[in-house]
């Protein structure tokens, strides 16, 4: 994965991905889309509208 500040696309395992939100800097720290990182690591990400929260599911081996 190669993320660039302000870029709306990246590649994950050789596949181009369009981002809904680009990476950006806050006080010298790069903020990246949580969904992108989680899914790239094999997790399932879902929005729970009732709880207004993000759920990240992983399988522990």
DRENSENU-29164 format. One line per 8 residues: for each residue x, y, z of N, C-alpha, C. Coordinates in Angstrom, 1 decimal. Layout:
<recs>
X/Y/Z/X/Y/Z/X/Y/Z | ...;
</recs>
This chain:
<recs>
0.8/-1.2/0.0/0.0/0.0/0.0/0.9/1.2/0.0 | 0.5/2.2/-0.8/1.3/3.4/-0.9/0.3/4.6/-0.8 | 0.2/5.2/0.4/-0.7/6.4/0.6/0.0/7.7/0.4 | -0.6/8.6/-0.3/0.0/10.0/-0.4/-1.0/11.0/0.1 | -0.5/11.9/0.9/-1.4/13.0/1.4/-2.2/13.6/0.3 | -3.5/13.7/0.5/-4.4/14.4/-0.5/-4.8/13.6/-1.7 | -4.2/12.4/-1.9/-4.6/11.5/-3.0/-5.9/10.8/-2.8 | -6.7/10.7/-3.8/-8.0/10.1/-3.7/-7.9/8.6/-4.2;
-6.7/8.1/-4.4/-6.6/6.7/-4.8/-5.3/6.1/-4.3 | -5.3/4.8/-4.1/-4.1/4.1/-3.7/-4.2/2.7/-4.3 | -3.1/1.9/-4.1/-3.2/0.5/-4.6/-3.0/-0.4/-3.4 | -3.8/-1.5/-3.3/-3.7/-2.5/-2.3/-3.5/-3.8/-3.0 | -2.4/-4.5/-2.7/-2.1/-5.8/-3.3/-2.2/-5.7/-4.9 | -1.8/-4.6/-5.5/-1.8/-4.4/-6.9/-3.1/-4.0/-7.5 | -4.1/-3.7/-6.7/-5.4/-3.3/-7.2/-5.6/-1.8/-6.8 | -6.0/-1.0/-7.8/-6.3/0.4/-7.5/-7.6/0.6/-6.7;
-7.6/1.4/-5.7/-8.7/1.7/-4.8/-9.0/3.2/-4.8 | -10.3/3.5/-5.1/-10.7/4.9/-4.9/-11.1/5.2/-3.5 | -10.5/6.3/-2.9/-10.8/6.6/-1.6/-12.0/7.6/-1.5 | -12.8/7.5/-0.5/-13.9/8.5/-0.3/-13.3/9.8/0.4 | -12.3/9.5/1.2/-11.6/10.6/1.9/-10.1/10.4/1.8 | -9.4/11.5/1.4/-7.9/11.3/1.2/-7.2/11.4/2.5 | -6.0/10.8/2.6/-5.2/11.0/3.8/-4.8/12.4/4.0 | -4.7/12.9/5.2/-4.3/14.3/5.5/-3.5/14.4/6.8;
-2.8/15.5/6.9/-1.9/15.7/8.1/-2.6/16.5/9.2 | -2.4/16.1/10.4/-2.8/16.9/11.6/-1.6/17.0/12.5 | -1.1/18.1/12.7/0.1/18.3/13.6/1.2/17.3/13.4 | 1.5/17.1/12.1/2.6/16.2/11.7/2.3/14.7/11.7 | 1.0/14.4/11.9/0.6/13.0/12.0/-0.4/12.7/10.8 | 0.0/11.7/10.0/-0.9/11.3/8.9/-2.1/10.6/9.3 | -3.3/11.2/9.0/-4.6/10.5/9.2/-5.0/9.8/8.0 | -5.3/8.5/8.1/-5.7/7.7/7.0/-7.1/7.1/7.2;
-7.8/6.7/6.1/-9.1/6.1/6.2/-9.1/4.8/7.0 | -9.8/4.7/8.1/-9.8/3.5/8.9/-10.3/2.3/8.1 | -11.3/2.5/7.3/-11.8/1.3/6.5/-10.7/0.8/5.6 | -10.0/1.6/5.0/-8.9/1.2/4.0/-7.9/0.3/4.8 | -7.4/0.8/5.9/-6.4/0.0/6.6/-6.9/-1.3/7.1 | -8.1/-1.2/7.7/-8.8/-2.4/8.3/-9.0/-3.5/7.3 | -9.6/-3.1/6.1/-9.9/-4.1/5.1/-8.6/-4.6/4.4 | -7.6/-3.8/4.3/-6.3/-4.2/3.8/-5.7/-5.3/4.7;
-6.0/-5.3/6.0/-5.5/-6.2/6.9/-6.4/-7.4/7.1 | -7.5/-7.5/6.3/-8.4/-8.6/6.3/-9.6/-8.5/7.2 | -9.8/-7.4/7.8/-11.0/-7.2/8.7/-12.2/-6.8/7.9 | -13.4/-7.1/8.4/-14.6/-6.6/7.8/-15.1/-5.4/8.6 | -15.5/-4.4/7.9/-15.9/-3.1/8.5/-17.3/-2.8/8.1 | -18.1/-2.4/9.2/-19.5/-2.1/8.9/-19.9/-0.9/9.8 | -20.8/-0.1/9.2/-21.4/1.0/9.9/-22.7/0.5/10.6 | -22.8/0.8/11.9/-24.0/0.4/12.7/-24.8/1.7/12.8;
-25.8/1.9/12.0/-26.6/3.1/12.0/-27.3/3.4/13.3 | -27.8/2.3/13.9/-28.6/2.4/15.2/-27.7/2.9/16.3 | -26.5/2.4/16.4/-25.5/2.8/17.4/-24.7/4.0/17.0 | -24.8/4.3/15.7/-23.9/5.4/15.1/-22.4/5.1/15.4 | -22.0/3.9/15.1/-20.6/3.5/15.3/-20.1/2.6/14.3 | -18.8/2.5/14.2/-18.2/1.6/13.3/-17.8/0.3/14.0 | -18.1/-0.8/13.3/-17.8/-2.2/13.8/-16.7/-2.8/13.0 | -15.6/-3.2/13.6/-14.5/-3.9/12.8/-14.4/-5.3/13.4;
-14.6/-6.3/12.4/-14.6/-7.7/12.8/-13.4/-8.3/12.2 | -12.6/-9.0/13.1/-11.4/-9.8/12.6/-11.6/-11.2/13.1 | -10.8/-12.1/12.4/-10.8/-13.5/12.8/-9.4/-13.7/13.4 | -9.4/-14.1/14.7/-8.1/-14.4/15.4/-7.8/-15.8/15.1 | -6.6/-16.0/14.7/-6.1/-17.4/14.3/-5.2/-17.9/15.4;
</recs>
